[in-house]
Amino acid sequence: MKALENEITDERLLIEAAQRDPTCFAELYENNFDRVYAFIAHRVGNRDEAEDLTAEVFHQALASIGRFEWRGLPFVAWLLGIAGNVLSDRWQRVAKQQEAPAEVEEIAGAEDKIEQRAILFQLVEGLPQDQRHVVIRRFVEQRSLREIAQEMKRSEGAIKQLQLRALENLRSRIRSNHE
């Protein structure tokens, strides 16, 4: 748990430094580039375009770092939200350029998924701290139950329980949002 606290504190200090002096943004860029690039590359399938869109994400992040508010989530979650918006803008441009209805429907479906992910990020943010921590480590950072258990100094069974409660909590919140 101490390592996690140090990691969160370090990231928060980097963010605060970048808010005071944009030249300090470089370390945040280095720490998060691979995750953002992978997120985008998986969705566009074209290396050049993925590189351009990733650059756009970090350009927008740097331009708006002063408005970033720390909410306990990893900085990469904020970056992935920006990436979702950049992808959405791209799909809207593609939709205007192409007249094929099937492709437009596919793009609209992708936009719905991005919107759903944004809502999910907000719902995860509302989880109790331990549940939120497990969900982020497990599904955003893709860590194993064993790694999370060691980090939180709990048994794997306890982590499974936290994960289960978190997922049930999220399902309940999603249902109440749809009603």
Summary of the structure (lengths in Angstrom):
residues: 179
radius of gyration: 17.9
end to end distance: 37.6
largest distance: 55.0
contacts: 491
relative contact order: 0.09
helix: 86%
strand: 0%
